Amino acid sequence: MKKSLMIGLMVAALVCAFALPSVIAGNAPAADMVLKAPDGKMKKTPVPFPHKKHEGLADCLVCHHKAADKNAIKGCASEGCHTDNSKAAKREATGFYQAWHNKKVKNSCMGCHKAEKKGPKGCKCHPKKK
C-alpha cells in the first residue's frame, strides 16, 4: 500500500513538474510578432512587434484593456476588440487604426511612445517594402 502511494505521489509530482509549465505557457504570446490588419488590407507594411521587449514595461491590462484579467487576454484584432479596418472606422476608438495610432490615449502604441518619450514615433514602425 505504501509503495503504490509513493509511486502515485511521484507520478503526480512529475506530471506537475513537466505539464504545468506547458499549461501556463499556453497563454503566453510569441516573443516577436507581426501586427497586421484583421482583414489583411493595409496601405503600409505590417509592423514587427517585439512583444517580449514590451513585457514588464506596463501591466498587460493597460494595452489589453478589454480583458478582465491576464488569463482572458486576446489579440487586439480579435473579435470584439479592434476589428474594424474600414475607412469610416479610422477615426473611431474601436477601429483597428486607432488601436495603434491614437496619440491621445496611453494604451495605443503611439500614445504610449509619446507619453514615455521612448520608442519610434511616426511611420518608423512600418518597414520599407522590399
Secondary structure, 3 states (H helix, E strand, C coil): CHHHHHHHHHHHHHHHHHHHHHHHHCCCCCCCEEECCCCCCCCCCCEEECHHHHECCECHHHHCCCCCCHHHCCCCCCCCCCCECCCHHHHCCCEHHHHHHCCCCCCCHHHHHHHHCCCCCCHHHCCCCC
